[in-house]
Amino acid sequence: MTHNSRAIAAARPVFAGWRIMRSDAGRLWATRERPFPAAVEEAGAHRTVDADDLVELCQVIAAQEGLAEQAAR
């Protein structure tokens, strides 16, 4: 297991409910296992996101969950 693979594996429990994967091109992707409610999607949350590196991916996932929290209020 490479360093990057270990880092991705370590991030998975932090973002329970999201599946993190690396494309053949090396880009990181995450997809939410369950869809957001319609109101959350209308507020701009995306179920599938991508990023250049793990730090950026974690930030994007956190932003989507933040949108979900705001829309649920």
Biopython code that builds the backbone (N, CA, C, O; Angstrom):
import numpy as np
from Bio.PDB.StructureBuilder import StructureBuilder

atoms = [
    (1, "MET", "N", (0.859, -1.178, 0.000)),
    (1, "MET", "CA", (0.000, 0.000, 0.000)),
    (1, "MET", "C", (0.898, 1.231, 0.000)),
    (1, "MET", "O", (1.792, 1.350, 0.837)),
    (2, "THR", "N", (0.666, 2.127, -0.916)),
    (2, "THR", "CA", (1.481, 3.332, -1.015)),
    (2, "THR", "C", (1.068, 4.341, 0.040)),
    (2, "THR", "O", (0.030, 4.201, 0.685)),
    (3, "HIS", "N", (1.899, 5.360, 0.203)),
    (3, "HIS", "CA", (1.593, 6.440, 1.149)),
    (3, "HIS", "C", (0.243, 7.060, 0.830)),
    (3, "HIS", "O", (-0.570, 7.276, 1.729)),
    (4, "ASN", "N", (-0.007, 7.351, -0.460)),
    (4, "ASN", "CA", (-1.278, 7.960, -0.849)),
    (4, "ASN", "C", (-2.447, 7.038, -0.556)),
    (4, "ASN", "O", (-3.500, 7.506, -0.123)),
    (5, "SER", "N", (-2.291, 5.748, -0.781)),
    (5, "SER", "CA", (-3.360, 4.793, -0.494)),
    (5, "SER", "C", (-3.655, 4.747, 0.992)),
    (5, "SER", "O", (-4.814, 4.644, 1.395)),
    (6, "ARG", "N", (-2.613, 4.822, 1.813)),
    (6, "ARG", "CA", (-2.815, 4.833, 3.269)),
    (6, "ARG", "C", (-3.541, 6.095, 3.700)),
    (6, "ARG", "O", (-4.408, 6.045, 4.572)),
    (7, "ALA", "N", (-3.198, 7.220, 3.101)),
    (7, "ALA", "CA", (-3.854, 8.483, 3.449)),
    (7, "ALA", "C", (-5.330, 8.445, 3.073)),
    (7, "ALA", "O", (-6.178, 8.914, 3.832)),
    (8, "ILE", "N", (-5.635, 7.894, 1.917)),
    (8, "ILE", "CA", (-7.035, 7.779, 1.495)),
    (8, "ILE", "C", (-7.784, 6.849, 2.441)),
    (8, "ILE", "O", (-8.905, 7.154, 2.847)),
    (9, "ALA", "N", (-7.184, 5.727, 2.794)),
    (9, "ALA", "CA", (-7.822, 4.790, 3.717)),
    (9, "ALA", "C", (-8.068, 5.445, 5.075)),
    (9, "ALA", "O", (-9.093, 5.191, 5.706)),
    (10, "ALA", "N", (-7.146, 6.276, 5.523)),
    (10, "ALA", "CA", (-7.310, 6.965, 6.808)),
    (10, "ALA", "C", (-8.423, 8.004, 6.756)),
    (10, "ALA", "O", (-9.054, 8.277, 7.777)),
    (11, "ALA", "N", (-8.674, 8.584, 5.596)),
    (11, "ALA", "CA", (-9.718, 9.610, 5.466)),
    (11, "ALA", "C", (-11.115, 9.007, 5.422)),
    (11, "ALA", "O", (-12.085, 9.696, 5.737)),
    (12, "ARG", "N", (-11.242, 7.762, 5.046)),
    (12, "ARG", "CA", (-12.573, 7.154, 4.877)),
    (12, "ARG", "C", (-13.413, 7.197, 6.150)),
    (12, "ARG", "O", (-14.581, 7.575, 6.067)),
    (13, "PRO", "N", (-12.894, 6.837, 7.316)),
    (13, "PRO", "CA", (-13.737, 6.905, 8.515)),
    (13, "PRO", "C", (-14.128, 8.340, 8.897)),
    (13, "PRO", "O", (-15.176, 8.555, 9.506)),
    (14, "VAL", "N", (-13.306, 9.299, 8.549)),
    (14, "VAL", "CA", (-13.598, 10.700, 8.863)),
    (14, "VAL", "C", (-14.827, 11.157, 8.092)),
    (14, "VAL", "O", (-15.631, 11.937, 8.601)),
    (15, "PHE", "N", (-14.969, 10.676, 6.879)),
    (15, "PHE", "CA", (-16.100, 11.050, 6.035)),
    (15, "PHE", "C", (-16.989, 9.832, 5.804)),
    (15, "PHE", "O", (-17.193, 9.398, 4.670)),
    (16, "ALA", "N", (-17.514, 9.292, 6.902)),
    (16, "ALA", "CA", (-18.424, 8.152, 6.806)),
    (16, "ALA", "C", (-19.597, 8.532, 5.913)),
    (16, "ALA", "O", (-20.119, 9.644, 5.992)),
    (17, "GLY", "N", (-20.000, 7.602, 5.071)),
    (17, "GLY", "CA", (-21.087, 7.870, 4.149)),
    (17, "GLY", "C", (-20.615, 8.357, 2.794)),
    (17, "GLY", "O", (-21.421, 8.546, 1.882)),
    (18, "TRP", "N", (-19.315, 8.562, 2.656)),
    (18, "TRP", "CA", (-18.724, 8.968, 1.372)),
    (18, "TRP", "C", (-17.753, 7.878, 0.939)),
    (18, "TRP", "O", (-17.004, 7.353, 1.762)),
    (19, "ARG", "N", (-17.760, 7.541, -0.328)),
    (19, "ARG", "CA", (-16.783, 6.599, -0.892)),
    (19, "ARG", "C", (-15.712, 7.399, -1.613)),
    (19, "ARG", "O", (-16.005, 8.193, -2.506)),
    (20, "ILE", "N", (-14.481, 7.179, -1.218)),
    (20, "ILE", "CA", (-13.351, 7.905, -1.807)),
    (20, "ILE", "C", (-12.596, 6.955, -2.730)),
    (20, "ILE", "O", (-12.305, 5.815, -2.367)),
    (21, "MET", "N", (-12.285, 7.440, -3.927)),
    (21, "MET", "CA", (-11.560, 6.612, -4.887)),
    (21, "MET", "C", (-10.610, 7.469, -5.716)),
    (21, "MET", "O", (-10.747, 8.691, -5.785)),
    (22, "ARG", "N", (-9.662, 6.813, -6.332)),
    (22, "ARG", "CA", (-8.700, 7.488, -7.212)),
    (22, "ARG", "C", (-8.938, 6.980, -8.634)),
    (22, "ARG", "O", (-9.037, 5.775, -8.865)),
    (23, "SER", "N", (-9.028, 7.911, -9.576)),
    (23, "SER", "CA", (-9.224, 7.532, -10.981)),
    (23, "SER", "C", (-7.914, 7.014, -11.572)),
    (23, "SER", "O", (-6.847, 7.160, -10.975)),
    (24, "ASP", "N", (-8.013, 6.413, -12.742)),
    (24, "ASP", "CA", (-6.813, 5.939, -13.442)),
    (24, "ASP", "C", (-5.859, 7.086, -13.747)),
    (24, "ASP", "O", (-4.649, 6.886, -13.849)),
    (25, "ALA", "N", (-6.409, 8.287, -13.891)),
    (25, "ALA", "CA", (-5.594, 9.472, -14.173)),
    (25, "ALA", "C", (-4.983, 10.061, -12.905)),
    (25, "ALA", "O", (-4.196, 11.005, -12.981)),
    (26, "GLY", "N", (-5.338, 9.512, -11.730)),
    (26, "GLY", "CA", (-4.765, 9.983, -10.476)),
    (26, "GLY", "C", (-5.602, 11.012, -9.739)),
    (26, "GLY", "O", (-5.217, 11.458, -8.658)),
    (27, "ARG", "N", (-6.731, 11.397, -10.298)),
    (27, "ARG", "CA", (-7.602, 12.384, -9.653)),
    (27, "ARG", "C", (-8.423, 11.685, -8.578)),
    (27, "ARG", "O", (-8.820, 10.532, -8.742)),
    (28, "LEU", "N", (-8.676, 12.390, -7.477)),
    (28, "LEU", "CA", (-9.475, 11.836, -6.390)),
    (28, "LEU", "C", (-10.940, 12.210, -6.563)),
    (28, "LEU", "O", (-11.271, 13.329, -6.954)),
    (29, "TRP", "N", (-11.799, 11.262, -6.266)),
    (29, "TRP", "CA", (-13.240, 11.450, -6.357)),
    (29, "TRP", "C", (-13.872, 10.946, -5.070)),
    (29, "TRP", "O", (-13.340, 10.054, -4.409)),
    (30, "ALA", "N", (-15.007, 11.524, -4.726)),
    (30, "ALA", "CA", (-15.800, 11.025, -3.607)),
    (30, "ALA", "C", (-17.261, 11.110, -4.007)),
    (30, "ALA", "O", (-17.705, 12.082, -4.616)),
    (31, "THR", "N", (-17.985, 10.081, -3.653)),
    (31, "THR", "CA", (-19.420, 10.091, -3.914)),
    (31, "THR", "C", (-20.158, 9.717, -2.640)),
    (31, "THR", "O", (-19.763, 8.800, -1.920)),
    (32, "ARG", "N", (-21.209, 10.427, -2.380)),
    (32, "ARG", "CA", (-22.009, 10.202, -1.180)),
    (32, "ARG", "C", (-22.819, 8.930, -1.389)),
    (32, "ARG", "O", (-23.439, 8.749, -2.437)),
    (33, "GLU", "N", (-22.813, 8.050, -0.389)),
    (33, "GLU", "CA", (-23.504, 6.776, -0.527)),
    (33, "GLU", "C", (-25.015, 6.953, -0.619)),
    (33, "GLU", "O", (-25.694, 6.172, -1.286)),
    (34, "ARG", "N", (-25.537, 7.963, 0.040)),
    (34, "ARG", "CA", (-26.971, 8.254, -0.037)),
    (34, "ARG", "C", (-27.155, 9.641, -0.627)),
    (34, "ARG", "O", (-26.401, 10.562, -0.313)),
    (35, "PRO", "N", (-28.155, 9.789, -1.480)),
    (35, "PRO", "CA", (-28.384, 11.117, -2.064)),
    (35, "PRO", "C", (-28.761, 12.134, -0.992)),
    (35, "PRO", "O", (-29.330, 11.787, 0.043)),
    (36, "PHE", "N", (-28.437, 13.381, -1.258)),
    (36, "PHE", "CA", (-28.930, 14.456, -0.410)),
    (36, "PHE", "C", (-30.429, 14.599, -0.653)),
    (36, "PHE", "O", (-30.911, 14.251, -1.731)),
    (37, "PRO", "N", (-31.176, 15.107, 0.332)),
    (37, "PRO", "CA", (-32.580, 15.434, 0.072)),
    (37, "PRO", "C", (-32.667, 16.485, -1.044)),
    (37, "PRO", "O", (-31.714, 17.226, -1.288)),
    (38, "ALA", "N", (-33.808, 16.535, -1.706)),
    (38, "ALA", "CA", (-33.995, 17.449, -2.842)),
    (38, "ALA", "C", (-33.691, 18.895, -2.468)),
    (38, "ALA", "O", (-33.075, 19.614, -3.255)),
    (39, "ALA", "N", (-34.112, 19.337, -1.281)),
    (39, "ALA", "CA", (-33.876, 20.725, -0.863)),
    (39, "ALA", "C", (-32.386, 21.026, -0.752)),
    (39, "ALA", "O", (-31.951, 22.138, -1.050)),
    (40, "VAL", "N", (-31.616, 20.052, -0.331)),
    (40, "VAL", "CA", (-30.166, 20.234, -0.196)),
    (40, "VAL", "C", (-29.530, 20.330, -1.586)),
    (40, "VAL", "O", (-28.657, 21.168, -1.812)),
    (41, "GLU", "N", (-29.959, 19.485, -2.502)),
    (41, "GLU", "CA", (-29.438, 19.562, -3.874)),
    (41, "GLU", "C", (-29.816, 20.889, -4.524)),
    (41, "GLU", "O", (-29.018, 21.482, -5.249)),
    (42, "GLU", "N", (-31.033, 21.350, -4.261)),
    (42, "GLU", "CA", (-31.459, 22.644, -4.799)),
    (42, "GLU", "C", (-30.629, 23.788, -4.224)),
    (42, "GLU", "O", (-30.464, 24.826, -4.865)),
    (43, "ALA", "N", (-30.106, 23.594, -3.006)),
    (43, "ALA", "CA", (-29.254, 24.608, -2.375)),
    (43, "ALA", "C", (-27.838, 24.584, -2.939)),
    (43, "ALA", "O", (-27.027, 25.459, -2.632)),
    (44, "GLY", "N", (-27.539, 23.568, -3.775)),
    (44, "GLY", "CA", (-26.239, 23.542, -4.437)),
    (44, "GLY", "C", (-25.303, 22.424, -4.036)),
    (44, "GLY", "O", (-24.177, 22.367, -4.532)),
    (45, "ALA", "N", (-25.727, 21.529, -3.152)),
    (45, "ALA", "CA", (-24.857, 20.427, -2.742)),
    (45, "ALA", "C", (-24.760, 19.391, -3.862)),
    (45, "ALA", "O", (-25.732, 19.126, -4.568)),
    (46, "HIS", "N", (-23.573, 18.815, -4.008)),
    (46, "HIS", "CA", (-23.323, 17.803, -5.035)),
    (46, "HIS", "C", (-23.004, 16.473, -4.370)),
    (46, "HIS", "O", (-22.248, 16.414, -3.400)),
    (47, "ARG", "N", (-23.585, 15.419, -4.898)),
    (47, "ARG", "CA", (-23.370, 14.084, -4.352)),
    (47, "ARG", "C", (-21.996, 13.537, -4.719)),
    (47, "ARG", "O", (-21.419, 12.770, -3.947)),
    (48, "THR", "N", (-21.467, 13.905, -5.858)),
    (48, "THR", "CA", (-20.154, 13.437, -6.306)),
    (48, "THR", "C", (-19.257, 14.640, -6.550)),
    (48, "THR", "O", (-19.639, 15.592, -7.231)),
    (49, "VAL", "N", (-18.052, 14.578, -5.979)),
    (49, "VAL", "CA", (-17.102, 15.689, -6.082)),
    (49, "VAL", "C", (-15.721, 15.139, -6.432)),
    (49, "VAL", "O", (-15.460, 13.946, -6.273)),
    (50, "ASP", "N", (-14.842, 16.017, -6.907)),
    (50, "ASP", "CA", (-13.484, 15.602, -7.240)),
    (50, "ASP", "C", (-12.499, 16.683, -6.833)),
    (50, "ASP", "O", (-12.867, 17.831, -6.583)),
    (51, "ALA", "N", (-11.226, 16.278, -6.775)),
    (51, "ALA", "CA", (-10.169, 17.205, -6.370)),
    (51, "ALA", "C", (-8.817, 16.670, -6.832)),
    (51, "ALA", "O", (-8.677, 15.503, -7.198)),
    (52, "ASP", "N", (-7.830, 17.562, -6.804)),
    (52, "ASP", "CA", (-6.470, 17.192, -7.212)),
    (52, "ASP", "C", (-5.729, 16.400, -6.144)),
    (52, "ASP", "O", (-4.883, 15.565, -6.467)),
    (53, "ASP", "N", (-6.043, 16.656, -4.857)),
    (53, "ASP", "CA", (-5.338, 15.964, -3.782)),
    (53, "ASP", "C", (-6.296, 15.715, -2.621)),
    (53, "ASP", "O", (-7.431, 16.191, -2.625)),
    (54, "LEU", "N", (-5.829, 14.967, -1.633)),
    (54, "LEU", "CA", (-6.681, 14.553, -0.526)),
    (54, "LEU", "C", (-7.127, 15.726, 0.337)),
    (54, "LEU", "O", (-8.272, 15.758, 0.790)),
    (55, "VAL", "N", (-6.250, 16.682, 0.569)),
    (55, "VAL", "CA", (-6.623, 17.855, 1.371)),
    (55, "VAL", "C", (-7.771, 18.601, 0.702)),
    (55, "VAL", "O", (-8.761, 18.944, 1.348)),
    (56, "GLU", "N", (-7.629, 18.847, -0.592)),
    (56, "GLU", "CA", (-8.680, 19.552, -1.330)),
    (56, "GLU", "C", (-9.978, 18.736, -1.336)),
    (56, "GLU", "O", (-11.062, 19.301, -1.194)),
    (57, "LEU", "N", (-9.873, 17.415, -1.498)),
    (57, "LEU", "CA", (-11.067, 16.576, -1.510)),
    (57, "LEU", "C", (-11.785, 16.650, -0.163)),
    (57, "LEU", "O", (-13.011, 16.751, -0.119)),
    (58, "CYS", "N", (-11.038, 16.601, 0.918)),
    (58, "CYS", "CA", (-11.645, 16.711, 2.248)),
    (58, "CYS", "C", (-12.354, 18.050, 2.414)),
    (58, "CYS", "O", (-13.431, 18.112, 3.007)),
    (59, "GLN", "N", (-11.766, 19.107, 1.902)),
    (59, "GLN", "CA", (-12.397, 20.427, 1.976)),
    (59, "GLN", "C", (-13.689, 20.468, 1.168)),
    (59, "GLN", "O", (-14.681, 21.050, 1.607)),
    (60, "VAL", "N", (-13.679, 19.855, -0.004)),
    (60, "VAL", "CA", (-14.871, 19.852, -0.855)),
    (60, "VAL", "C", (-15.988, 19.031, -0.205)),
    (60, "VAL", "O", (-17.147, 19.444, -0.222)),
    (61, "ILE", "N", (-15.649, 17.882, 0.364)),
    (61, "ILE", "CA", (-16.655, 17.070, 1.056)),
    (61, "ILE", "C", (-17.240, 17.855, 2.223)),
    (61, "ILE", "O", (-18.458, 17.892, 2.401)),
    (62, "ALA", "N", (-16.382, 18.478, 3.013)),
    (62, "ALA", "CA", (-16.855, 19.271, 4.157)),
    (62, "ALA", "C", (-17.770, 20.401, 3.698)),
    (62, "ALA", "O", (-18.757, 20.709, 4.366)),
    (63, "ALA", "N", (-17.454, 21.014, 2.578)),
    (63, "ALA", "CA", (-18.299, 22.092, 2.052)),
    (63, "ALA", "C", (-19.676, 21.562, 1.664)),
    (63, "ALA", "O", (-20.685, 22.225, 1.904)),
    (64, "GLN", "N", (-19.727, 20.374, 1.067)),
    (64, "GLN", "CA", (-21.015, 19.793, 0.682)),
    (64, "GLN", "C", (-21.855, 19.475, 1.917)),
    (64, "GLN", "O", (-23.061, 19.721, 1.934)),
    (65, "GLU", "N", (-21.221, 18.936, 2.935)),
    (65, "GLU", "CA", (-21.940, 18.635, 4.175)),
    (65, "GLU", "C", (-22.384, 19.923, 4.868)),
    (65, "GLU", "O", (-23.449, 19.962, 5.484)),
    (66, "GLY", "N", (-21.572, 20.974, 4.770)),
    (66, "GLY", "CA", (-21.954, 22.277, 5.322)),
    (66, "GLY", "C", (-23.179, 22.843, 4.624)),
    (66, "GLY", "O", (-24.073, 23.384, 5.274)),
    (67, "LEU", "N", (-23.223, 22.720, 3.304)),
    (67, "LEU", "CA", (-24.410, 23.147, 2.554)),
    (67, "LEU", "C", (-25.639, 22.366, 3.007)),
    (67, "LEU", "O", (-26.726, 22.927, 3.143)),
    (68, "ALA", "N", (-25.458, 21.082, 3.237)),
    (68, "ALA", "CA", (-26.572, 20.242, 3.682)),
    (68, "ALA", "C", (-27.092, 20.700, 5.041)),
    (68, "ALA", "O", (-28.302, 20.764, 5.258)),
    (69, "GLU", "N", (-26.181, 21.016, 5.948)),
    (69, "GLU", "CA", (-26.593, 21.504, 7.274)),
    (69, "GLU", "C", (-27.347, 22.814, 7.167)),
    (69, "GLU", "O", (-28.378, 22.988, 7.816)),
    (70, "GLN", "N", (-26.849, 23.737, 6.358)),
    (70, "GLN", "CA", (-27.508, 25.040, 6.193)),
    (70, "GLN", "C", (-28.889, 24.883, 5.566)),
    (70, "GLN", "O", (-29.836, 25.547, 5.987)),
    (71, "ALA", "N", (-29.012, 24.024, 4.579)),
    (71, "ALA", "CA", (-30.294, 23.842, 3.891)),
    (71, "ALA", "C", (-31.319, 23.165, 4.793)),
    (71, "ALA", "O", (-32.524, 23.351, 4.620)),
    (72, "ALA", "N", (-30.840, 22.381, 5.753)),
    (72, "ALA", "CA", (-31.750, 21.669, 6.655)),
    (72, "ALA", "C", (-32.330, 22.575, 7.735)),
    (72, "ALA", "O", (-33.275, 22.181, 8.419)),
    (73, "ARG", "N", (-31.796, 23.763, 7.903)),
    (73, "ARG", "CA", (-32.276, 24.680, 8.956)),
    (73, "ARG", "C", (-33.561, 25.325, 8.584)),
    (73, "ARG", "O", (-34.098, 26.121, 9.354)),
]
sb = StructureBuilder()
sb.init_structure("model")
sb.init_model(0)
sb.init_chain("A")
sb.init_seg("    ")
for serial, (resi, resn, name, xyz) in enumerate(atoms, 1):
    if name == "N":
        sb.init_residue(resn, " ", resi, " ")
    sb.init_atom(name, np.array(xyz, "f"), 0.0, 1.0, " ", f" {name:<3s}", serial, name[0])
structure = sb.get_structure()
